[in-house]
Every structure is written in structure tokens, then in C-alpha cells.
Amino acid sequence: MDGQPSVIKSLKMQPALHNVPEHELLRASDPNVNPGLVLQETRPELHEKNEKTAHLKDMGPLQKPVKIDYGTDGNVPTARHNVMSTDVKALKSGKQKIDGLSLIELFTPEQISAHIDSLRLWVGQSKAKAEKNQLMVSSENGNLCQLCKVEKLTFKPLLIYCSFCGTPIKRNAPYYTVVTGDTRHFFCTPCYNDSRGDSIEVEGQDFLKAQFDKKRNDEEIEEWWVQCDICECWQHHICALFNGKRNARGQAEYTCPYCYIKEVERGFCAPLPQSAVLGASDLPRTVLSDHIEERLFKRLKLERQARASQSGRSFDEVAGAEGLVVRVVSSVDKKVEVKPRFLEFFHQEDNYPTEFPYKSKAVLLFQKIEGVEVCLFGMYVQEFGAECAYPNQHRVYLSYLDSVNYFRPEIKAASGEALRTFVYHEILIGYLEYCKQRGFTSCYILACPPLKGEDYILYCHPEIQKTPKSDKLREWYLAMLRKARKEDIVVELTNLYDHFFITMGECKAKVTASRLPYFDGDYWPVAAEDMINQLRQEEDDRKLQKKSKTKKINKQRALKASKDAMLMQKLGETIYPMKEYFIMVHLQYSCSHCCILMSSGKRWMCYFCRSFSICDKCYSMEQQLEDRERHLSNSRHTHMFHSVDIVGIPDDTKDRDDILESEFFDSRQAFLSFCRGNRYQYDTLRHAKNSSMMVLYHLHNPTVPAFVTTCNVCAHDTETDQGWQCEVCPDFYVCNGCYQKGTVNHPHKLTNHPSAADRDAQNKEARQMRVSQLRKTLDLLVHASTCRSDSCQYPTCRKVKGLFRHGMQCKTRDSGGCVLCQKMLYVLQLHARACRDSGCSVPKCRDLKEHIKRLQQQSDSRRRAAVNEMMNQRYF
């Protein structure tokens, strides 16, 4: 068929759930992904199998994309048929108008032109790929996207990890998969072949190899399309900055950028105000974000003045970094549980804590680029406050940091470094300054780049952005810390090995693993657990002689001390070759005797030894010693001490910011999985614009359903909260169209859910209300799991109980496409991530916690593999 599109393009709608590829990582069983979010599929053979495409007929047959002549300005097209009439509004009858369906609606014609020009530059791609795409611009192929001038664009293939060995399954490689309950497991070919017998154990269950499906990791997902309601031309969702989540199931009115320009020029419409779509600056402000922003903007102003002075120009004549926004998007209480072997090793003798509570925070930097706020930088931190037990008390861990290279302008700062480096450094220095003011004493950084093909926070980096080598990354951190030291924010720099594994000078601190700070996802706790297992295995191989009870206790203490020494020796041998990468930042001075970081009382300093200072306790002990045992008693000079009051440091490290919850920013693994599942990539600027737009949308609309439901009358797909639901039957939904026709025959009362426009009400009060509703839902979940009353006062308790019963009886389940199971599992996942009750009665809570723990263990293993790879590259 001449001129017919090579693929069936989506008419602004999402397909049914069963069209999602089986190896797709976005599934309801993954607690780190919004379950049930449907990916757009464009392959004809899958559309032919879809039994729910009848509603395409209501929208007319698929049209051949209209060829467009481009004017001399290259921006405003002229259609080759009389689509545009004097009455443009007449073409839009029957469509729902939703402001902000495309971010283009906020642009001026000049901004639209700049956006389209940027699309065709393919910023982020390699030079060869960019040139290949640019050659298509002059093509007369009618199937091309009218904006980027390229037809077929595919998303980056998702990484699949072997459930047994944890390694990623390579592209085009075969693998085996099986579903257990609500979870799909993957096995690489070596692990599958190496398993003995005819079965493989998965989560304590044995599955016959015959139950496994053999597949190949070659799935390709093509980018989604959208059709203009005026000229009927096609564009990629991403090129058009089209928000499919606000599309009202394909019934929203969409105007392409070219037709929109014509409407503006003819006076039919005007660009929407920026407030029509909430952006990064509309996210909740915190004390931390205000502190970082205030410092950043002040330092940028000084830097710009320095560049102007160097070049002999005025301040306004030199370029500056504009449109920057820093926000804390997640701030939640968490705890890291001490691993069992390590706890057993130290708990009895040293009263070592079983867990360490901390505050997990995610901080993002956005910059407005060509009218779109793009996320460029992100970091996750762990704050262990004054309420935390020793050795984590008053400590901060910079667990992950990531960025993509789209910062504007691409110039050097007055200091000679890239301006983007200057900005990222100032964000980190601002955070360290904030921590110091709150009373934290130290910060720990592991300068370890990710493994090849891995991402830390932002999914899918640009091809042109190289992953820094370990030495370069370490120097990047040290350059930042040297700046902070000049401002007395940082008072001392050392590393984990030098501070905890050896005694230098007059240090009297005990060398023991119980002094090491224990952070969530850090390298050494995982390594120590493996080493303790090895030591226990060696101990079990030896037979202990029977002795008296007293001698036995003494023997146990001696054995414990010996084990501690052996553990520290093994850990030290592992860490020593790369000790410079385990950076320890002192925000307060450490005692030269006991190594405790001083945050209160007095600091006693030696007149002659500038780097020597001790705490009140050690000074008192020093005064009780004989002269020959005191500090540098063998020196020709008498070393005297003078005291300095430690002031301005709070004792409680209390956080003045409120809790900020976000299910997909709960952890860096959650956000990374969320982006992978939704194809929110950052490999090109066009992708980064779209991904950032969608991330901001989800942040401002935290309870927007990420899955579809099916109308029980017409069997068409409809998003939850866009139809009518029975108050008694938990599985009965009706779309607005069928309800308005009056053909619904159901014995119970139907409740009207909010419309898409109401649901997406763009104001802060609506956002707070949605968050409040979500919390009430989670509270109701806990209540319904224990309620045994048939006449409960909660009006929706019976409905939740019905969903519980459905989950136990359903044969299809969420993995098979049951929408109800997916909906319930989504809420259960939210509960499990926040639940701290070990005996929780909510169904699946324990299983989901175990699943989250396994995902964390896999992440820890990959972090450890990255450190080992760093060591191998450096020393071998």
C-alpha cells in the first residue's frame, strides 16, 4: 500500500495490558516500579491480537500521514489539502480540552522553532548517529515524524538480571524465565545449564525445567506516536512533549506544534501561562533546598562577576547559568538492619545495635532548557542523627550521585573548570555546610563509578558522556572538598582505612570492626558478612577442647577478640589497595587520642602541634598521667594545651523539614526502575526533556493511577478515576460514555470518580489533598486486614476486604493481567515500603518486604562488583 504508515501509530491511547512484552521489567510484582503502567506498543501483529481495539472505529480509520510543505522560515508548515479553514474550532467538536496536554502549549512560536531545531541536532547521540538522522530531514517519506523527521525510533533495551547470579543478561542472548506467584524470575543460560537435576529452586520452591520458557533478549519497543486533530499528521510523543497520562484515553484534543503556531498567529489562542503546568519550582520547598539554592545563586553571581572582570566586559555581557531549581523530592525515615552474622559477632559483647535509623533524602537539580525544565543532577544521602546509636551517630553518607551532561551554557568558569562542575560542586558544598550547621560531624563518600552499562540514578546516559575513571572521579570529589576546606566547612580529610584500621601517632582508639560506621548499601558491610561466614566455616572445622565454665568464658572472649582482629585484618587487606576512594570528610575536629569527632564541650589544642587536639575526656586523662607519659614528653619544648569552646553546634541534629514521601523516589533503585519501566531515558536531550516533564508530572500527581481498568459494558480501556465504580462490587467499572447512554444495568449504586481535569487540578492544595487521600488509603489497608466486623464504620472497609478475597481466589493474578490484582498489589507495595512492623497482618506485606530486601541485596552485590572492577582496572 503506497504511502501507508509502516507501523500502526497510536491514536493518543494506551493499549491493553496484555500487549506488554513478557520480559518487560515493568510489572506489578516489582515494588520499585509503579505497577501496571502500560507501555505503548506499535507492532501490527500485537494490535491484531488485541480484542479491545473496537474503539478505534469510533475515531475513524487510520489516515495516511499528511505530507507538509515547509515554508521559507522552516517552521510553519502549509498542508497540501484544505485542512485549515477559517473556523478552526469547528474541527474540534466532541473533543475534550485539557490544558497542558502537550508542554508545547506553554511555548511561544519562537520557542517552538528553537525546540524543533534542537530535536534535529540529536544532542546526546554520537556524531555518526546524529548525522545519519540529520540526513533524513530532506526526505519526502510521508511516514516520518513531522518534528524530528525520522520514522522509526526505538527505546533502549531494558537490562534483565539473572535471578541467581545477578549478572545482566546480554543483548540478543538467550535466557530462561518462570513466574512464581506474582514475580517473574530470569536465569542466564550458564546458571540454567549448571543447575543439577530436572528442577531449579526458586524462592524455596522447586520448579521443573520444563516449566521454564526459553526466550531471547532481543525485544525492541518503538517510540509512541500521536496524531494532530487538525492536520492529522503524526509526531512522536517525545518530540511533541505530549503527556499521555493526561490524555483521557485518547479523547483529548491535540494540536501539533505547526498548527498551534498558526492558531497563535491568527489569534485563535495564546500560549498558556507557565502556572498551567506545575514545574520544578512548584515542588515543595524545604530548609535544605532553600539553603542550597541561596548559596548556589550567590556563588554563581560572584563567579559571573569574576569572568566579566577577566574578560574586561560588563556583567550582562557574559553568559550565566539561568533557570536553575534545586528541590528535595524525597525525605523519609528508614533504617538499616545489621546483617545477621555481623550482629551475632558483636551484639552480645559490645551491645551492638540491631539496626540504625536514618533519614533518606533525594535532591535534584533542574534547569530550564529551551522552555523545558530538565533534570540534570541527583544525589541520595543518608543522615544518621543524634538519636542514632554509636558508631553511626552524627554521620552522613553520600550514597549515590549522578548527572547528565546537558548543562547550559557549556563554558568554563573563572577558575578554569567547567561551569557545570562549578554548579555541582556548590550543591555538594552547600549540603555539607547545611549538615555541619545541624550538628553532623562527618560525611563518607565512596568514589566508585558504576559498572559499564549500569546507571546510578538517571536512567540511560548520553552516548557522548563518558563514565569517569575511578581516579578522575576521586579527584572530582577532592577538588570539591578542597573548596569546602578553604571555607572551614571541612576541617580535615582522611579515608576509612587510615582512620579506623591503623593507629597513627598518639592514637589510642581500639582497632575493631564495631567502630566502623554501618551504612545502607555500603561496600564493607557486605564484604564483612562474607568474611565472617568464612571465619565461621574455618572455626567449625576445628574441634574445641572441653574446659571448665570459667575457662570456657575466658576462651570465648579471647576467641572473639581474635576473630575481631582477623576480620579487621581481612577487611584491611581488601580496602587498603583502594583506600583513597573511601573518603572520610570531617566536618568537626577529631580527637587525636580516641578519634571521636568533637561536637560539644571544649577542644584542647597543642600550642606547638597545630594538628593535635583532644576532647575533654582525653584531656582529663592526660592530666592524670605522669610527665613522661604525656603528649610529646621527650621533646625539648614543653607542649602546653589551650582550650577552644565548641559553639554553634546543635546537640539534637533535628530536621526542620517535613517528611516528603514519593513511592518512586523512595530509593535510587525505585526511581531507576520507575524510569526503566516507563522508558524515561536521558540518553538524548529530547528524551531528557520528555522524561523530566513526566517525572515532574508524577511528583505533582502522586496518586495518579499507573494502570488501566476495563469497562464492564463496552470492554474498552479506561483509566481509574475516569469512570463510575460500584460501591459494593470491587470489580465493576463503567466508563463515562456507557454511563451517559443509560444502558448500564447494575443493582448497586455507582460512584462517579473525578474527571481527568479535576484529578489533575494544578494547585498545591490539590496535591496535598491527594497525598492525604493516599495516606488514608494505607491506613484503611491496615484496618481492613484486622477488621472482623460485618458492619464496620469505615465505608470502604468492605470493599478492601473484597479485594483481599479476590486476590486469594483469582486464577489470573497480576502477572497474568488481572487489573484488580494489579491495583491491589500497587497499594500493598506502597504499604510494604513504609511498614516497620515485623508482625504486620496486611496480606503479602512480609513477602513484599523480602522481595524488596532481595532487590537491595542485588544492588549491594552490583555495588561491590563495581568496587572490585575499579580495583582490578587500577592494579591489574
Buried (B, 14 or more C-beta within 10 A) or exposed (E): EEEEBEBBBBBBBBBBBBBBBEBBBBBBBBBBBBBBBBBBBBBEEBBEEBEBBEBBEEEEEBEBBBBBEEEEEEBBBEBEEEBBEEEBEEBBEEEBEBBBBBBBBBBEBEBBBBBBEBBBBBBBBEEEEBEEBBEBEEEEEBBBBBBBBBBEBEBBBBBBBBBBEBBBBEEEEBBBBBBBBBBBBBBBBEBBEEBEEEBBEBBEEEBEBEEBEEBEBEBEBBBBBBBBBBBBBBBBBBBBBBBBBBBBBBBBBBBBBBBBBBBBEEEBEEBBEEEEBBBBBBBBBBBBBBBBBEBBEEBBEEBBBBBBEEEEEEEEEBEBBEBBBBBBBBBBEBBBEBBEBBBEBBBEEBEBBEBBBBBBBBBBBBBBBBBBBBBBBBBBBBBBBBEBBBBBBBBBBBBBBBBBBBBBEEBBBBBEEBBBBBBBBBBBBBBBBBBBBBBBBBBBBBBBBBBEEBBBBBBBBBBBBEBBEBBEBBEBBBEBBEBBBEEEBBBBBBBBBBBBBEEEEBBEBEBBBBBBBBBBBBBBBBBBBEBBEEBBEEEEEEEEEEEEEEEEEEBEEEEBEEBBEBBBEBBBEBBEEBBBBBBBBBBBBBBBBBBBBBBBEBBBBBEEBEEBBBBBBBBEBBEEEEEEEBBBEEEEEEBEBEEEEBEEBEEEBEBEBEEBBBBBBBBBBBBBBBBBBBBBBBBBBBBBBBBBBBBBBBBBBBBBBBBBBBBBBBEBBBBBBBBBBBBBBBBBBBBBBBBEEEEBEBEEEBEEBEBBBEBBBBEEEBBEEBBEEBEEBBEBBBBBBEBEEEEBEBEBBBBBBBBBEBBEEBEEBBBEBBBBBBBBBBBBBBBBBBBEEEEBEBBBBBBBBEBBEEBBBBBBBBBBBBBBBBBEEBEE
